[in-house]
């Protein structure tokens, strides 16, 4: 394994660890809310827990994708990247679907 590959694996693991920490904080409803759908100027602000949950799950899924890529590089097995063929669409559909549901719920109120 070359030095460049080791550096890339280290960077991916570090980024994934950061995603897991930030995602865990979001799932625990701690820290700044990273969801831009949460209304700032509304008089009756909705419960922020679903917004924290959506951000936490999305950031954690990005961390899992980074771990899969790091494992593929470290193990020299490109077939592991096929897991991303499932993870990437799941992440995108989750984010889009939950954002649409939250927007629809906010318009109903």
N, C-alpha and C positions, 0 to 999 in steps of 0.2 A: 504494500500500500504506500502510495507516494505521500509526501509531506502535504501537498495541496489537498489531497483527499482527507487526510487526517484533520487539517484545519477546517475544511468544509463540514466534516462530521461534527467537530467540536462546536462550530458556529450553529449548526442545526440543532444540536442538543441544548445549547445555551438558549437559543430562541424558543425551543419547545418548552424548556423549563420556565422561561419567562411567561409564555402563554398559559401554562398550567397554573402558575402563581396568580396571574391577573384574572384568569378564568375562574379560579377558586374563590378569589376575593369577590368577583361579581356574583357567583352563585351563593355566597354567604351574605350578599347585600352589603358589602363593605367597600369603601373607597368611592371614587367618583363614578357616576353613572356614565358609561361609555356608549349609551344608546341615544342616537340623535332623534329618535321618534318621541321621546318623552317631552311633553309640552312644558315650556318654561314660563309662559305668560298666562296660562289658564287659571281662572279663579278657583275652580274646584279641581285640583290636580288629582290624577288617578293614582292608584297604588303603584309604587315603583317596582314592586317585586317581579312582575312579569317582564319588565324591561331589563332588570338585572339578570334574570334567568336567561333571556334570549342572548344577551351579550356574553354571559358566562359559558353557555353551551357552544356558541359560535367560536369563541376564542379557544376553548378547549379542543374543539374539533380541528382547528387550525394547528394546534400543538400536536395532535395525533398525526396529522398529515406530515408535519416536519419530522416526527419520530420515524415514520415509515420511510421517508426519503433518506434519513440518516442511516437506517438499518440497511437499506438497499445499497448504499454506497459502501458501508462498512463491511458487509457480507459479500460484496461483489456479485449480487444476485438481482438482476433487473426485473425478475418476475415478481419480486416483492412490491414493486411500484404499481403492479396491477391492482393492489388493494386501493390505491388512490383513484382508480376508475370507479370505485364505489363511494369512497369517502368524499371526493370532490362534489359530485352531484348531490349527495345527501346534505352536505354543508350548504350548498347554494340553495337547494329547495327548502331546507329548514329556515334559512334566514329570510328568504323571500316570502315563504308561507306564513311564518309568524309575524313578519312585518305587515303583511296584508291583513292578517287577523287583528292585530293591534290597531291598525289604522281604521279598520271597519268598526271595531268596538269603540274607539274614541269618537267616531262620527255619530254613533248611535246615542251617545250621552249628551 
